[in-house]
């Protein structure tokens, strides 16, 4: 529950109510060892929020002042991009991360005034008006930075009743998004566990087939060249990993069906950052270095997805051995064998696996809608023009 406090009616700045603790460097050789999750720039969403994907743990010693617990706030006072999407962006440690550690790129935000709720600060620092303040005060050419003085000088708006009611709605929306994320992750994990259990318990039901017989792999094309800036998103590796951003390319050209991705389609980036993903965003155009994975015959999507994923560790090792600027695999690697259930076992497993696949997709799509709704409401937080009843009607 976000509360106001008598002192929130005064005109103050962030410097009156918070302290900052900057993180430090770490030893790369201890990455992946048991320990706290590293809270670097990579886990902060553009314009604020916790990304969560790609979390790495750190096994080295960490001073107590560098450690964060669920509910703690941390932010970035630097940005490696010119659009300043991460400059000043704030995130909140979720319950799924028992303990995190600051890096040299992040700063812990500690509330020093008992009348100020950290949740209130979190949403104030998510508002677009604050984001614009960060951009206006950015310094640097190649890398941007925001000074501690400028950050702490940001005026803290009073916690009016209208703002508090909106923030309660924001908290509900973000909680539902978190639930959806857990649903998608859990559904995928259950499906994979079910498949692995069947492989162990009934190995006779599985057959070894070339991956290229399980699915067709259609390579994207160079659709970013001469892009118009309008129309559908062009999917590159960055869009698979993080979704659309300020550098995302859009193109309104006509594209063959085989180079389009729709919700539920499988994409496999075979160069650079090798990964397989279920596309859940609106229809988009597939760029080069990405395969559209089309299940062959009666093979369901989940089977093709897990077949590709079963080869990822090997493919990444192959790509790492390439003496090029960007590691990749080649077409002949798709002819390597994978172990998949035969037709009878596939039909039996599909009775549960198909539902889990669809449930994960629905959760991901619902979160997109909620995020869009939240983005629509956030500009109204600081002006305080929108009532919760009006927001409900908009929803």
PyMOL commands that set and color helices and strands:
alter all, ss='L'
color gray80, all
select helices_A, chain A and resi 6-9+14-16+28-30+41-43+64-66+118-124+128-136+148-152+161-201+203-205+211-214+237-242+257-259+301-309+312-320+331-335+343-378+380-383+388-394
alter helices_A, ss='H'
color red, helices_A
select strands_A, chain A and resi 12-13+18-22+31-39+57-58+67-68+73-76+78-79+90-92+100-102+106-111+144-145+155-156+206-210+215-219+232-235+250-251+260-261+266-269+275-278+284-286+290-295+337-341
alter strands_A, ss='S'
color yellow, strands_A
deselect
rebuild
show_as cartoon
